[in-house]
Amino acid sequence: MLQPNDTELAALLQSVKTIAVVGAKDRQGQPVDRVGRYLIEQGFDVLPVHPKRRDVWGLPTFASLAELPRPVDMVNLFRASKFCADHAREVLELEWLPSCFWMQQGIASPEARKLLEPVGITVIEDRCLMVEHSRLMGKS
């Protein structure tokens, strides 16, 4: 499937309220830190996911998607492409399915796409969520 056009992407971003950030780290200067803080500032309910960290951006941090206490609308990945298919399989094991699986700029996984699109999950590859949100939604 093709990446969503701007109209479809804006509608998707409008519908998203809760985002799991996989690979979350609050190390200043790193893209994941900038994007995570941006999402929080924009009012999203952010759930950081990292196997070792317990407090990222002052928020409780979960070791895996399976440990999340509630459903999320989007899974936003800051992991190398080679790990994305494993995270897609992790998503498929959840009791709930997110509407979107977003791989940040420089990250792509045809295998993750092949796993998730048939169950109705929108897959975004190689795009920065912060850049796209700011461009399409404007800073609020």
Secondary structure per residue as TSV (DSSP state, phi and psi in degrees):
chain	resnum	aa	ss	phi	psi
A	1	M	-	360.0	148.1
A	2	L	-	-76.4	157.9
A	3	Q	-	-64.6	148.3
A	4	P	-	-61.4	147.7
A	5	N	-	-77.0	175.0
A	6	D	H	-59.1	-38.7
A	7	T	H	-64.3	-46.1
A	8	E	H	-65.4	-40.4
A	9	L	H	-66.2	-41.4
A	10	A	H	-62.9	-41.0
A	11	A	H	-64.1	-41.2
A	12	L	H	-61.6	-50.0
A	13	L	H	-62.2	-34.4
A	14	Q	H	-64.5	-34.0
A	15	S	H	-83.1	-18.7
A	16	V	-	-79.9	129.9
A	17	K	-	-119.4	-36.4
A	18	T	E	-120.0	129.0
A	19	I	E	-129.8	126.7
A	20	A	E	-90.6	124.1
A	21	V	E	-102.6	105.7
A	22	V	E	-87.3	125.6
A	23	G	T	93.3	20.6
A	24	A	-	-61.8	131.9
A	25	K	-	-147.2	140.6
A	26	D	-	-105.4	42.9
A	27	R	-	-86.4	114.8
A	28	Q	T	-53.7	140.9
A	29	G	T	91.3	-15.3
A	30	Q	S	-85.4	144.0
A	31	P	H	-53.8	-42.0
A	32	V	H	-60.4	-35.1
A	33	D	H	-68.4	-45.5
A	34	R	H	-61.6	-46.3
A	35	V	H	-67.3	-44.7
A	36	G	H	-58.9	-46.0
A	37	R	H	-64.9	-39.0
A	38	Y	H	-59.6	-47.5
A	39	L	H	-60.9	-41.8
A	40	I	H	-63.4	-45.6
A	41	E	H	-61.1	-31.6
A	42	Q	T	-81.3	-0.8
A	43	G	T	93.8	7.2
A	44	F	-	-72.3	149.0
A	45	D	E	-84.9	104.2
A	46	V	E	-101.4	130.6
A	47	L	E	-117.4	103.1
A	48	P	E	-68.3	141.5
A	49	V	E	-127.2	122.5
A	50	H	-	-156.8	134.4
A	51	P	S	-65.7	-22.4
A	52	K	S	-116.4	-30.5
A	53	R	-	-80.2	147.2
A	54	R	S	-117.2	-10.2
A	55	D	E	-146.9	101.2
A	56	V	E	-118.4	130.5
A	57	W	T	58.0	28.5
A	58	G	T	73.3	13.6
A	59	L	E	-112.0	148.2
A	60	P	E	-57.8	137.4
A	61	T	-	-119.6	136.9
A	62	F	B	-107.1	144.0
A	63	A	S	-71.5	-24.9
A	64	S	S	-156.7	167.8
A	65	L	G	-62.4	-33.6
A	66	A	G	-62.8	-23.4
A	67	E	G	-87.7	-5.4
A	68	L	-	-59.7	138.8
A	69	P	S	-81.3	-10.3
A	70	R	S	-154.9	161.7
A	71	P	-	-63.3	153.6
A	72	V	-	-122.0	154.3
A	73	D	S	-82.9	-29.2
A	74	M	E	-140.8	141.4
A	75	V	E	-108.3	118.9
A	76	N	E	-109.8	117.5
A	77	L	E	-100.8	128.6
A	78	F	-	-118.1	62.0
A	79	R	S	-133.2	156.0
A	80	A	-	-60.3	149.4
A	81	S	H	-50.9	-36.6
A	82	K	H	-64.1	-17.5
A	83	F	H	-96.1	-9.9
A	84	C	H	-65.7	-38.5
A	85	A	H	-63.3	-38.2
A	86	D	H	-62.9	-40.1
A	87	H	H	-68.3	-34.9
A	88	A	H	-62.0	-43.6
A	89	R	H	-63.4	-37.7
A	90	E	H	-61.4	-42.1
A	91	V	H	-60.0	-43.4
A	92	L	H	-65.9	-17.9
A	93	E	T	-86.8	-10.4
A	94	L	S	-72.1	155.8
A	95	E	S	-69.3	-23.9
A	96	W	S	-125.4	158.0
A	97	L	-	-117.8	135.0
A	98	P	-	-71.4	159.4
A	99	S	S	-80.9	-19.4
A	100	C	E	-143.3	141.1
A	101	F	E	-120.6	105.9
A	102	W	E	-109.4	120.0
A	103	M	E	-102.1	124.4
A	104	Q	-	-62.1	171.0
A	105	Q	T	-52.1	131.7
A	106	G	T	88.5	-2.1
A	107	I	-	-117.3	130.3
A	108	A	-	-150.3	150.5
A	109	S	-	-154.1	98.8
A	110	P	H	-57.3	-32.6
A	111	E	H	-66.9	-43.2
A	112	A	H	-61.4	-43.0
A	113	R	H	-59.1	-46.3
A	114	K	H	-62.9	-33.3
A	115	L	H	-75.5	-38.6
A	116	L	H	-94.7	-36.5
A	117	E	G	-59.8	-38.8
A	118	P	G	-61.4	-21.5
A	119	V	G	-98.4	11.2
A	120	G	T	89.6	13.3
A	121	I	-	-90.6	126.6
A	122	T	E	-71.2	129.7
A	123	V	E	-113.0	123.7
A	124	I	E	-113.4	132.2
A	125	E	-	-123.0	147.5
A	126	D	S	54.9	41.7
A	127	R	-	-139.6	142.0
A	128	C	-	-85.4	121.3
A	129	L	H	-59.0	-42.1
A	130	M	H	-63.6	-46.1
A	131	V	H	-61.9	-46.9
A	132	E	H	-67.5	-41.0
A	133	H	H	-63.6	-46.9
A	134	S	H	-62.4	-41.7
A	135	R	H	-66.4	-44.5
A	136	L	H	-90.2	-30.9
A	137	M	H	-107.0	-16.1
A	138	G	-	71.0	150.9
A	139	K	-	-73.0	128.5
A	140	S	-	-96.0	360.0
